[in-house]
Amino acid sequence: MPERGKGAWLAQYGLTPSDLAGFTVVVAAYKGGVGKTFLAYEMAYLLGAVLLDLDWDKGNASGAWGYREEQRVNRPLLDALETGRVPRPLAGGPWRPDLVPCAKEFGHNQPSAERMTKTIERWTAQWGQELQCPVVIDTHPGGTPSTFAAVAAGNLVLTPAVLRERDMAATEDMLEELKSYPLLIVPNMVPLSPPERYITRLEHAAGRAQAPIGPEISEYKWLGGRTRRMAVTATDPVPKRASSLVSELHKLGETVVGYARAA
């Protein structure tokens, strides 16, 4: 078994977070409710990455982490944008990723996509040098300026794809619009017997965009009632009901590490 602790999972590959410093993973989807934030949270923990939250809606990564904006005086994301400084991530301890939390006002105060891309690149470069770690960015659903900015700044864009009608339609639109970027499609919340027609649609959309399909994450209904702040992949020992989920997340992490090594 790999060691426990943020980023310690990498040790089985002879790596530490510093070996992935400067590599940026973006998790993006055009529709909410597809598990985007969950994947970002877990990947950030496994990679020992800074988690940059650009989703201002409730239920975002900041809330899952335990950050409560109303209880804070400073607003790390907005303050950094206003001052031009690089934000200092909040320490997550051994069971959560380090976090740059979002603020609800960010939705109405986003810089232009071009400016935000340059800002993200500057932040990730400095975090790579000073903190010696990669970065995972969670984005707001849809085509907002900050989402496009993050995608443009990313080395790899994880695109969760849920095999349902409206979710598939949104995924097809996203793959068509963003096919020039380094996408990796992640079939997410996959039921035991997924409808064949959606599998076919996803394969066709992936083929048109020339985007690879990565390891799938199955559907786990108990996740919807989970309230613990720690990452699922941080649980020790792993509960029996979570063992298959943790295994699937590790496979996805392995794929991400492969891209980071190639980069």
C-alpha positions in Angstrom: 0.0 0.0 0.0 1.2 3.5 -0.7 2.0 5.9 2.1 -0.8 8.1 3.5 -0.8 11.9 3.3 -1.3 14.6 0.8 0.8 13.7 -2.3 2.3 10.7 -0.7 0.5 8.4 -3.2 3.0 9.5 -5.8 5.8 7.7 -4.0 4.8 4.4 -5.5 5.9 5.9 -8.9 9.2 7.2 -7.4 7.7 10.7 -7.5 6.9 13.6 -5.2 4.8 16.7 -5.9 7.9 18.6 -6.7 8.5 16.3 -9.7 5.2 17.6 -11.1 5.8 21.3 -10.2 4.4 23.6 -12.7 2.0 21.1 -14.3 -1.5 22.4 -14.4 -4.7 20.2 -14.5 -8.0 21.9 -15.2 -11.3 20.2 -14.5 -14.0 21.7 -16.7 -17.6 20.9 -17.9 -20.3 22.9 -19.6 -23.0 21.6 -17.3 -23.1 21.4 -13.5 -23.9 18.2 -11.5 -21.4 16.0 -13.4 -18.9 15.5 -10.6 -16.4 18.1 -11.7 -15.6 19.4 -8.2 -15.3 16.0 -6.7 -12.7 15.0 -9.3 -10.8 18.2 -8.9 -10.7 17.7 -5.1 -9.5 14.1 -5.3 -6.9 14.8 -8.0 -5.5 17.7 -6.1 -5.1 15.5 -3.0 -3.5 12.6 -4.8 -1.0 14.9 -6.7 -0.2 17.0 -3.6 -1.4 20.0 -5.7 -2.7 23.5 -4.9 -6.4 23.5 -5.6 -7.4 26.8 -7.2 -11.2 27.2 -7.0 -12.8 29.3 -9.7 -16.3 28.1 -9.1 -18.3 30.7 -7.1 -21.5 28.7 -6.7 -22.5 27.0 -3.5 -21.4 23.4 -3.4 -18.0 24.3 -4.8 -14.6 22.9 -3.7 -14.2 25.7 -1.1 -17.3 24.6 0.6 -16.3 20.9 0.5 -13.0 21.9 2.0 -14.7 23.6 4.9 -14.0 27.2 3.9 -16.7 29.6 5.0 -16.4 33.0 3.3 -18.8 34.8 5.7 -16.4 33.9 8.6 -13.3 35.3 6.9 -12.0 38.9 6.6 -9.7 38.3 3.6 -10.8 37.1 0.2 -7.6 35.4 -1.2 -8.8 35.2 -4.8 -10.2 38.7 -5.2 -7.5 40.3 -3.1 -4.8 38.7 -5.3 -6.6 40.0 -8.5 -6.9 43.5 -7.0 -3.3 43.8 -5.7 -1.5 41.8 -8.4 0.0 39.5 -5.7 0.2 35.8 -5.9 -2.3 34.3 -3.4 -1.0 32.1 -0.6 -3.0 28.8 -0.5 -4.7 27.8 2.8 -3.0 24.8 4.3 -5.3 21.7 4.1 -3.2 19.6 6.5 -2.7 15.9 5.7 -6.2 15.0 4.7 -7.2 17.9 2.3 -5.5 19.7 -0.6 -4.1 23.2 0.0 -6.7 25.6 -1.3 -7.1 29.0 -2.9 -10.8 29.5 -2.2 -13.3 31.3 -4.5 -15.5 34.2 -3.5 -19.1 34.6 -4.5 -18.3 38.1 -5.9 -15.8 36.6 -8.4 -18.6 35.7 -10.8 -19.3 39.5 -11.3 -15.7 40.5 -11.1 -13.9 38.2 -13.5 -11.0 39.6 -15.5 -11.1 39.1 -19.3 -10.2 35.6 -20.4 -6.8 36.8 -21.8 -5.9 38.6 -18.6 -7.0 35.7 -16.4 -5.0 33.2 -18.4 -1.8 35.3 -17.9 -2.6 35.6 -14.2 -3.1 31.9 -13.8 0.2 31.2 -15.6 2.0 33.6 -13.4 0.5 32.0 -10.2 1.2 28.5 -11.2 4.8 29.3 -12.2 5.4 30.9 -8.8 3.7 28.1 -6.9 5.8 25.6 -8.9 9.0 27.4 -7.9 8.2 28.3 -4.2 5.8 25.4 -3.2 7.3 22.8 -5.5 3.9 21.3 -6.5 1.5 21.1 -9.4 -1.9 22.9 -9.6 -5.4 21.6 -10.1 -8.1 24.2 -11.1 -11.8 23.7 -10.6 -13.9 25.8 -12.8 -17.4 27.2 -13.0 -19.8 25.2 -15.2 -20.3 26.7 -18.7 -18.3 29.0 -20.9 -17.4 31.8 -18.5 -14.3 33.9 -19.0 -12.5 32.3 -16.1 -13.3 28.8 -17.4 -11.9 29.6 -20.8 -8.9 31.2 -19.2 -8.1 28.1 -17.1 -8.5 25.8 -20.1 -6.1 28.0 -22.0 -3.6 27.9 -19.1 -3.8 24.2 -18.5 -1.5 21.4 -19.5 -4.4 18.9 -19.2 -8.1 19.4 -19.1 -10.2 16.7 -17.5 -13.7 16.7 -18.9 -16.2 14.6 -16.8 -18.8 13.1 -19.0 -22.1 11.7 -17.5 -24.1 9.3 -19.7 -27.4 11.1 -19.6 -29.2 13.1 -22.3 -28.6 16.7 -21.2 -25.2 15.9 -19.8 -24.2 14.3 -23.1 -25.4 17.2 -25.2 -23.4 19.6 -23.1 -20.3 17.4 -23.4 -20.7 17.2 -27.1 -20.8 21.0 -27.3 -17.8 21.3 -25.1 -15.7 18.8 -27.1 -16.6 20.6 -30.3 -15.7 24.1 -29.0 -12.6 23.1 -27.1 -11.1 20.4 -29.3 -7.9 22.3 -29.9 -7.0 22.0 -26.2 -5.5 18.9 -24.4 -8.7 17.2 -23.3 -9.0 14.0 -21.5 -12.6 12.7 -21.2 -13.5 11.0 -17.9 -16.7 9.0 -18.0 -18.2 9.8 -14.6 -21.0 8.5 -12.4 -21.2 5.5 -14.8 -24.1 3.1 -13.8 -23.7 -0.6 -13.8 -25.6 -0.9 -17.1 -25.0 2.3 -19.0 -27.2 2.9 -22.1 -25.3 1.8 -25.2 -26.5 4.8 -27.2 -24.7 7.2 -24.9 -21.5 5.2 -25.0 -21.7 5.4 -28.8 -22.4 9.1 -28.7 -19.4 9.7 -26.4 -17.1 7.7 -28.6 -18.2 9.5 -31.7 -17.8 12.9 -30.0 -14.4 12.0 -28.7 -13.3 10.8 -32.1 -14.4 14.1 -33.7 -12.5 16.1 -31.1 -9.5 13.6 -31.2 -9.8 13.5 -27.4 -8.8 10.3 -25.6 -11.2 8.7 -23.1 -9.7 8.0 -19.8 -10.5 5.6 -16.9 -14.1 5.7 -15.8 -15.5 6.5 -12.4 -18.6 4.5 -11.5 -21.7 5.7 -9.9 -21.7 5.7 -6.1 -25.0 6.9 -4.6 -23.6 7.2 -1.1 -21.3 10.0 -2.2 -24.3 12.4 -2.3 -24.7 12.1 1.5 -21.0 12.3 2.4 -20.2 15.3 4.7 -16.6 14.6 5.7 -14.0 17.2 4.6 -11.2 14.8 4.0 -10.6 13.5 0.5 -12.0 10.0 -0.2 -8.5 8.9 -1.2 -7.2 10.1 2.2 -9.3 7.6 4.2 -7.1 5.2 6.2 -8.1 2.4 6.3 -10.2 2.6 3.2 -13.8 1.6 4.1 -15.1 -1.4 2.2 -17.8 0.6 0.3 -15.2 3.1 -0.9 -12.5 0.6 -2.0 -13.6 0.4 -5.6 -14.0 4.2 -5.9 -10.5 4.8 -4.5 -9.1 2.2 -6.9 -10.8 4.0 -9.8 -9.5 7.4 -8.7 -6.0 6.0 -8.4 -6.3 4.8 -12.0 -7.3 8.2 -13.1 -4.4 9.7 -11.1 -2.0 7.3 -12.9 -3.2 8.6 -16.2 -2.7 12.2 -15.1 0.8 11.3 -13.9 1.5 9.8 -17.3 0.6 13.1 -19.0 2.7 15.1 -16.5 5.7 12.9 -17.2 5.3 13.3 -20.9 5.1 17.0 -20.5 
